[in-house]
Amino acid sequence: MHIKDLRSLSTDSLNEKLDTLRLDLSIEMRKIASTGVANKKAKVREIKRTVAQILTLINERGAKQ
């Protein structure tokens, strides 16, 4: 997701998106841990990047997570 799209969301929407992304990340990491093979490294990297962007936006706005 692009930063422009994230900036247009409300803080509540960002928190919901953050929860969803963290769940997706944990699922992907669990798959990697169980198989020992990382087939979707790009997906994991993109999820981590989006989580960091959302956290940055929340911090900029001064809202709590």
Distance bins in CASP14 RR format, pairs under 12 A and 6 or more apart:
PFRMAT RR
TARGET T0000
AUTHOR 0000-0000-0000
RMODE 2
METHOD distances of the structure
MODEL  1
1 7 0 0 0 0 0 1 0 0 0 0 0
1 8 0 0 0 0 0 1 0 0 0 0 0
1 9 0 0 0 0 1 0 0 0 0 0 0
1 13 0 0 0 0 0 1 0 0 0 0 0
1 14 0 0 0 0 0 1 0 0 0 0 0
1 17 0 0 0 0 1 0 0 0 0 0 0
1 18 0 0 0 0 0 1 0 0 0 0 0
1 20 0 0 0 0 0 1 0 0 0 0 0
1 21 0 0 0 0 1 0 0 0 0 0 0
1 46 0 0 0 0 1 0 0 0 0 0 0
1 47 0 0 0 0 0 1 0 0 0 0 0
1 49 0 0 0 0 1 0 0 0 0 0 0
1 50 1 0 1 0 0 0 0 0 0 0 0
1 51 0 0 0 0 0 1 0 0 0 0 0
1 53 0 0 0 0 1 0 0 0 0 0 0
1 54 0 0 0 0 1 0 0 0 0 0 0
1 57 0 0 0 0 0 1 0 0 0 0 0
2 8 0 0 0 0 1 0 0 0 0 0 0
2 9 0 0 0 0 0 1 0 0 0 0 0
2 46 0 0 0 0 0 1 0 0 0 0 0
2 49 0 0 0 0 0 1 0 0 0 0 0
2 50 0 0 0 0 1 0 0 0 0 0 0
2 53 0 0 0 0 1 0 0 0 0 0 0
3 9 0 0 0 0 0 1 0 0 0 0 0
3 14 0 0 0 0 0 1 0 0 0 0 0
3 49 0 0 0 0 1 0 0 0 0 0 0
3 50 0 0 0 0 1 0 0 0 0 0 0
3 52 0 0 0 0 0 1 0 0 0 0 0
3 53 1 0 1 0 0 0 0 0 0 0 0
3 54 0 0 0 0 1 0 0 0 0 0 0
3 56 0 0 0 0 1 0 0 0 0 0 0
3 57 0 0 0 0 1 0 0 0 0 0 0
3 60 0 0 0 0 0 1 0 0 0 0 0
4 53 0 0 0 0 0 1 0 0 0 0 0
4 57 0 0 0 0 0 1 0 0 0 0 0
5 13 0 0 0 0 0 1 0 0 0 0 0
5 14 0 0 0 0 0 1 0 0 0 0 0
5 17 0 0 0 0 1 0 0 0 0 0 0
5 50 0 0 0 0 0 1 0 0 0 0 0
5 53 0 0 0 0 0 1 0 0 0 0 0
5 54 0 0 0 0 0 1 0 0 0 0 0
5 57 0 0 0 0 0 1 0 0 0 0 0
6 13 0 0 0 0 1 0 0 0 0 0 0
6 14 1 0 0 1 0 0 0 0 0 0 0
6 15 0 0 0 0 0 1 0 0 0 0 0
6 17 1 0 0 1 0 0 0 0 0 0 0
6 18 0 0 0 0 0 1 0 0 0 0 0
6 21 0 0 0 0 0 1 0 0 0 0 0
6 49 0 0 0 0 0 1 0 0 0 0 0
6 50 1 0 0 1 0 0 0 0 0 0 0
6 51 0 0 0 0 0 1 0 0 0 0 0
6 52 0 0 0 0 0 1 0 0 0 0 0
6 53 1 0 1 0 0 0 0 0 0 0 0
6 54 1 0 0 1 0 0 0 0 0 0 0
6 55 0 0 0 0 0 1 0 0 0 0 0
6 56 0 0 0 0 1 0 0 0 0 0 0
6 57 1 0 1 0 0 0 0 0 0 0 0
6 58 0 0 0 0 1 0 0 0 0 0 0
6 60 0 0 0 0 0 1 0 0 0 0 0
6 61 0 0 0 0 0 1 0 0 0 0 0
7 13 0 0 0 0 0 1 0 0 0 0 0
7 14 0 0 0 0 1 0 0 0 0 0 0
7 53 0 0 0 0 1 0 0 0 0 0 0
7 54 0 0 0 0 0 1 0 0 0 0 0
7 56 0 0 0 0 0 1 0 0 0 0 0
7 57 1 0 0 1 0 0 0 0 0 0 0
7 58 0 0 0 0 0 1 0 0 0 0 0
7 60 0 0 0 0 1 0 0 0 0 0 0
7 61 0 0 0 0 1 0 0 0 0 0 0
8 14 0 0 0 0 0 1 0 0 0 0 0
8 17 0 0 0 0 0 1 0 0 0 0 0
8 57 0 0 0 0 0 1 0 0 0 0 0
9 15 0 0 0 0 1 0 0 0 0 0 0
9 16 0 0 0 0 1 0 0 0 0 0 0
9 17 1 0 0 1 0 0 0 0 0 0 0
9 18 0 0 0 0 0 1 0 0 0 0 0
9 50 0 0 0 0 0 1 0 0 0 0 0
9 53 0 0 0 0 0 1 0 0 0 0 0
9 54 0 0 0 0 1 0 0 0 0 0 0
9 57 0 0 0 0 1 0 0 0 0 0 0
9 58 0 0 0 0 0 1 0 0 0 0 0
9 61 0 0 0 0 0 1 0 0 0 0 0
10 16 0 0 0 0 1 0 0 0 0 0 0
10 17 0 0 0 0 0 1 0 0 0 0 0
10 57 0 0 0 0 0 1 0 0 0 0 0
10 58 0 0 0 0 0 1 0 0 0 0 0
10 61 0 0 0 0 1 0 0 0 0 0 0
10 63 0 0 0 0 1 0 0 0 0 0 0
11 17 0 0 0 0 0 1 0 0 0 0 0
11 18 0 0 0 0 0 1 0 0 0 0 0
11 54 0 0 0 0 0 1 0 0 0 0 0
11 55 0 0 0 0 0 1 0 0 0 0 0
11 57 0 0 0 0 1 0 0 0 0 0 0
11 58 1 0 0 1 0 0 0 0 0 0 0
11 59 0 0 0 0 0 1 0 0 0 0 0
11 60 0 0 0 0 0 1 0 0 0 0 0
11 61 1 0 1 0 0 0 0 0 0 0 0
11 62 0 0 0 0 1 0 0 0 0 0 0
11 63 1 0 1 0 0 0 0 0 0 0 0
11 64 0 0 0 0 1 0 0 0 0 0 0
11 65 0 0 0 0 1 0 0 0 0 0 0
12 18 0 0 0 0 0 1 0 0 0 0 0
12 19 0 0 0 0 0 1 0 0 0 0 0
12 58 0 0 0 0 0 1 0 0 0 0 0
12 61 0 0 0 0 0 1 0 0 0 0 0
12 63 0 0 0 0 1 0 0 0 0 0 0
12 64 0 0 0 0 0 1 0 0 0 0 0
12 65 0 0 0 0 0 1 0 0 0 0 0
13 19 0 0 0 0 0 1 0 0 0 0 0
13 20 0 0 0 0 0 1 0 0 0 0 0
13 54 0 0 0 0 1 0 0 0 0 0 0
13 57 0 0 0 0 0 1 0 0 0 0 0
13 58 0 0 0 0 0 1 0 0 0 0 0
13 61 0 0 0 0 0 1 0 0 0 0 0
13 63 0 0 0 0 0 1 0 0 0 0 0
14 20 0 0 0 0 0 1 0 0 0 0 0
14 21 0 0 0 0 0 1 0 0 0 0 0
14 50 0 0 0 0 0 1 0 0 0 0 0
14 51 0 0 0 0 0 1 0 0 0 0 0
14 53 0 0 0 0 1 0 0 0 0 0 0
14 54 1 0 1 0 0 0 0 0 0 0 0
14 55 0 0 0 0 1 0 0 0 0 0 0
14 56 0 0 0 0 0 1 0 0 0 0 0
14 57 1 0 0 1 0 0 0 0 0 0 0
14 58 1 0 1 0 0 0 0 0 0 0 0
14 59 0 0 0 0 0 1 0 0 0 0 0
14 60 0 0 0 0 0 1 0 0 0 0 0
14 61 0 0 0 0 1 0 0 0 0 0 0
14 62 0 0 0 0 0 1 0 0 0 0 0
14 63 0 0 0 0 1 0 0 0 0 0 0
14 64 0 0 0 0 0 1 0 0 0 0 0
14 65 0 0 0 0 1 0 0 0 0 0 0
15 21 0 0 0 0 0 1 0 0 0 0 0
15 22 0 0 0 0 0 1 0 0 0 0 0
15 51 0 0 0 0 0 1 0 0 0 0 0
15 54 0 0 0 0 1 0 0 0 0 0 0
15 55 0 0 0 0 0 1 0 0 0 0 0
15 57 0 0 0 0 0 1 0 0 0 0 0
15 58 1 0 0 1 0 0 0 0 0 0 0
15 61 0 0 0 0 0 1 0 0 0 0 0
15 63 0 0 0 0 1 0 0 0 0 0 0
15 64 0 0 0 0 1 0 0 0 0 0 0
15 65 1 0 0 1 0 0 0 0 0 0 0
16 22 0 0 0 0 0 1 0 0 0 0 0
16 23 0 0 0 0 0 1 0 0 0 0 0
16 54 0 0 0 0 0 1 0 0 0 0 0
16 58 0 0 0 0 0 1 0 0 0 0 0
16 65 0 0 0 0 0 1 0 0 0 0 0
17 23 0 0 0 0 0 1 0 0 0 0 0
17 24 0 0 0 0 0 1 0 0 0 0 0
17 47 0 0 0 0 0 1 0 0 0 0 0
17 50 0 0 0 0 1 0 0 0 0 0 0
17 51 0 0 0 0 1 0 0 0 0 0 0
17 53 0 0 0 0 0 1 0 0 0 0 0
17 54 1 0 0 1 0 0 0 0 0 0 0
17 55 0 0 0 0 0 1 0 0 0 0 0
17 57 0 0 0 0 0 1 0 0 0 0 0
17 58 0 0 0 0 0 1 0 0 0 0 0
17 65 0 0 0 0 0 1 0 0 0 0 0
18 24 0 0 0 0 0 1 0 0 0 0 0
18 25 0 0 0 0 0 1 0 0 0 0 0
18 47 0 0 0 0 0 1 0 0 0 0 0
18 50 0 0 0 0 1 0 0 0 0 0 0
18 51 1 0 0 1 0 0 0 0 0 0 0
18 52 0 0 0 0 0 1 0 0 0 0 0
18 53 0 0 0 0 1 0 0 0 0 0 0
18 54 1 0 1 0 0 0 0 0 0 0 0
18 55 1 0 0 1 0 0 0 0 0 0 0
18 56 0 0 0 0 0 1 0 0 0 0 0
18 57 0 0 0 0 1 0 0 0 0 0 0
18 58 1 0 0 1 0 0 0 0 0 0 0
18 59 0 0 0 0 0 1 0 0 0 0 0
18 63 0 0 0 0 0 1 0 0 0 0 0
18 65 1 0 0 1 0 0 0 0 0 0 0
19 25 0 0 0 0 0 1 0 0 0 0 0
19 26 0 0 0 0 0 1 0 0 0 0 0
19 51 0 0 0 0 0 1 0 0 0 0 0
19 54 0 0 0 0 0 1 0 0 0 0 0
19 65 0 0 0 0 1 0 0 0 0 0 0
20 26 0 0 0 0 0 1 0 0 0 0 0
20 27 0 0 0 0 0 1 0 0 0 0 0
20 47 0 0 0 0 1 0 0 0 0 0 0
20 50 0 0 0 0 0 1 0 0 0 0 0
20 51 0 0 0 0 0 1 0 0 0 0 0
20 54 0 0 0 0 0 1 0 0 0 0 0
21 27 0 0 0 0 0 1 0 0 0 0 0
21 28 0 0 0 0 0 1 0 0 0 0 0
21 43 0 0 0 0 0 1 0 0 0 0 0
21 44 0 0 0 0 0 1 0 0 0 0 0
21 46 0 0 0 0 1 0 0 0 0 0 0
21 47 1 0 1 0 0 0 0 0 0 0 0
21 48 0 0 0 0 1 0 0 0 0 0 0
21 49 0 0 0 0 0 1 0 0 0 0 0
21 50 1 0 1 0 0 0 0 0 0 0 0
21 51 1 0 1 0 0 0 0 0 0 0 0
21 52 0 0 0 0 0 1 0 0 0 0 0
21 53 0 0 0 0 0 1 0 0 0 0 0
21 54 1 0 0 1 0 0 0 0 0 0 0
21 55 0 0 0 0 0 1 0 0 0 0 0
22 28 0 0 0 0 0 1 0 0 0 0 0
22 29 0 0 0 0 0 1 0 0 0 0 0
22 47 0 0 0 0 1 0 0 0 0 0 0
22 48 0 0 0 0 0 1 0 0 0 0 0
22 50 0 0 0 0 0 1 0 0 0 0 0
22 51 1 0 0 1 0 0 0 0 0 0 0
22 52 0 0 0 0 0 1 0 0 0 0 0
22 54 0 0 0 0 1 0 0 0 0 0 0
22 55 0 0 0 0 0 1 0 0 0 0 0
22 65 0 0 0 0 0 1 0 0 0 0 0
23 29 0 0 0 0 0 1 0 0 0 0 0
23 30 0 0 0 0 0 1 0 0 0 0 0
23 47 0 0 0 0 0 1 0 0 0 0 0
23 51 0 0 0 0 0 1 0 0 0 0 0
24 30 0 0 0 0 0 1 0 0 0 0 0
24 31 0 0 0 0 0 1 0 0 0 0 0
24 40 0 0 0 0 0 1 0 0 0 0 0
24 43 0 0 0 0 1 0 0 0 0 0 0
24 44 0 0 0 0 1 0 0 0 0 0 0
24 46 0 0 0 0 0 1 0 0 0 0 0
24 47 1 0 1 0 0 0 0 0 0 0 0
24 48 0 0 0 0 0 1 0 0 0 0 0
24 50 0 0 0 0 1 0 0 0 0 0 0
24 51 0 0 0 0 1 0 0 0 0 0 0
25 31 0 0 0 0 0 1 0 0 0 0 0
25 32 0 0 0 0 0 1 0 0 0 0 0
25 40 0 0 0 0 0 1 0 0 0 0 0
25 43 0 0 0 0 1 0 0 0 0 0 0
25 44 1 0 0 1 0 0 0 0 0 0 0
25 45 0 0 0 0 0 1 0 0 0 0 0
25 46 0 0 0 0 0 1 0 0 0 0 0
25 47 1 0 1 0 0 0 0 0 0 0 0
25 48 1 0 0 1 0 0 0 0 0 0 0
25 49 0 0 0 0 0 1 0 0 0 0 0
25 50 0 0 0 0 1 0 0 0 0 0 0
25 51 1 0 0 1 0 0 0 0 0 0 0
25 52 0 0 0 0 0 1 0 0 0 0 0
26 32 0 0 0 0 0 1 0 0 0 0 0
26 33 0 0 0 0 0 1 0 0 0 0 0
26 44 0 0 0 0 0 1 0 0 0 0 0
26 47 0 0 0 0 1 0 0 0 0 0 0
26 48 0 0 0 0 0 1 0 0 0 0 0
26 51 0 0 0 0 0 1 0 0 0 0 0
27 33 0 0 0 0 0 1 0 0 0 0 0
27 34 0 0 0 0 0 1 0 0 0 0 0
27 40 0 0 0 0 0 1 0 0 0 0 0
27 43 0 0 0 0 0 1 0 0 0 0 0
27 44 0 0 0 0 0 1 0 0 0 0 0
27 47 0 0 0 0 1 0 0 0 0 0 0
28 34 0 0 0 0 0 1 0 0 0 0 0
28 35 0 0 0 0 0 1 0 0 0 0 0
28 38 0 0 0 0 1 0 0 0 0 0 0
28 39 0 0 0 0 1 0 0 0 0 0 0
28 40 1 0 0 1 0 0 0 0 0 0 0
28 41 0 0 0 0 1 0 0 0 0 0 0
28 42 0 0 0 0 0 1 0 0 0 0 0
28 43 1 0 0 1 0 0 0 0 0 0 0
28 44 1 0 1 0 0 0 0 0 0 0 0
28 45 0 0 0 0 0 1 0 0 0 0 0
28 46 0 0 0 0 0 1 0 0 0 0 0
28 47 1 0 0 1 0 0 0 0 0 0 0
28 48 0 0 0 0 1 0 0 0 0 0 0
29 35 0 0 0 0 0 1 0 0 0 0 0
29 36 0 0 0 0 0 1 0 0 0 0 0
29 38 0 0 0 0 1 0 0 0 0 0 0
29 40 0 0 0 0 0 1 0 0 0 0 0
29 41 0 0 0 0 0 1 0 0 0 0 0
29 43 0 0 0 0 0 1 0 0 0 0 0
29 44 1 0 0 1 0 0 0 0 0 0 0
29 47 0 0 0 0 1 0 0 0 0 0 0
29 48 0 0 0 0 0 1 0 0 0 0 0
30 36 0 0 0 0 0 1 0 0 0 0 0
30 38 0 0 0 0 0 1 0 0 0 0 0
30 44 0 0 0 0 0 1 0 0 0 0 0
31 37 0 0 0 0 1 0 0 0 0 0 0
31 38 0 0 0 0 1 0 0 0 0 0 0
31 39 0 0 0 0 1 0 0 0 0 0 0
31 40 1 0 0 1 0 0 0 0 0 0 0
31 41 0 0 0 0 0 1 0 0 0 0 0
31 43 0 0 0 0 0 1 0 0 0 0 0
31 44 0 0 0 0 1 0 0 0 0 0 0
32 38 1 0 1 0 0 0 0 0 0 0 0
32 39 0 0 0 0 1 0 0 0 0 0 0
32 40 0 0 0 0 1 0 0 0 0 0 0
32 41 0 0 0 0 1 0 0 0 0 0 0
32 43 0 0 0 0 0 1 0 0 0 0 0
32 44 1 0 0 1 0 0 0 0 0 0 0
33 44 0 0 0 0 0 1 0 0 0 0 0
38 44 1 0 0 1 0 0 0 0 0 0 0
38 45 0 0 0 0 0 1 0 0 0 0 0
40 46 0 0 0 0 1 0 0 0 0 0 0
40 47 0 0 0 0 1 0 0 0 0 0 0
41 47 0 0 0 0 0 1 0 0 0 0 0
41 48 0 0 0 0 0 1 0 0 0 0 0
42 48 0 0 0 0 0 1 0 0 0 0 0
42 49 0 0 0 0 0 1 0 0 0 0 0
43 49 0 0 0 0 0 1 0 0 0 0 0
43 50 0 0 0 0 0 1 0 0 0 0 0
44 50 0 0 0 0 0 1 0 0 0 0 0
44 51 0 0 0 0 0 1 0 0 0 0 0
45 51 0 0 0 0 0 1 0 0 0 0 0
45 52 0 0 0 0 0 1 0 0 0 0 0
46 52 0 0 0 0 0 1 0 0 0 0 0
46 53 0 0 0 0 0 1 0 0 0 0 0
47 53 0 0 0 0 0 1 0 0 0 0 0
47 54 0 0 0 0 0 1 0 0 0 0 0
48 54 0 0 0 0 0 1 0 0 0 0 0
48 55 0 0 0 0 0 1 0 0 0 0 0
49 55 0 0 0 0 0 1 0 0 0 0 0
49 56 0 0 0 0 0 1 0 0 0 0 0
50 56 0 0 0 0 0 1 0 0 0 0 0
50 57 0 0 0 0 0 1 0 0 0 0 0
51 57 0 0 0 0 0 1 0 0 0 0 0
51 58 0 0 0 0 0 1 0 0 0 0 0
51 65 0 0 0 0 0 1 0 0 0 0 0
52 58 0 0 0 0 0 1 0 0 0 0 0
52 59 0 0 0 0 0 1 0 0 0 0 0
53 59 0 0 0 0 0 1 0 0 0 0 0
53 60 0 0 0 0 0 1 0 0 0 0 0
54 60 0 0 0 0 0 1 0 0 0 0 0
54 61 0 0 0 0 0 1 0 0 0 0 0
54 63 0 0 0 0 0 1 0 0 0 0 0
54 65 0 0 0 0 1 0 0 0 0 0 0
55 61 0 0 0 0 0 1 0 0 0 0 0
55 62 0 0 0 0 0 1 0 0 0 0 0
55 63 0 0 0 0 0 1 0 0 0 0 0
55 64 0 0 0 0 0 1 0 0 0 0 0
55 65 1 0 0 1 0 0 0 0 0 0 0
56 62 0 0 0 0 0 1 0 0 0 0 0
56 63 0 0 0 0 0 1 0 0 0 0 0
56 65 0 0 0 0 0 1 0 0 0 0 0
57 63 0 0 0 0 1 0 0 0 0 0 0
57 65 0 0 0 0 0 1 0 0 0 0 0
58 64 1 0 0 1 0 0 0 0 0 0 0
58 65 1 0 1 0 0 0 0 0 0 0 0
59 65 0 0 0 0 1 0 0 0 0 0 0
END
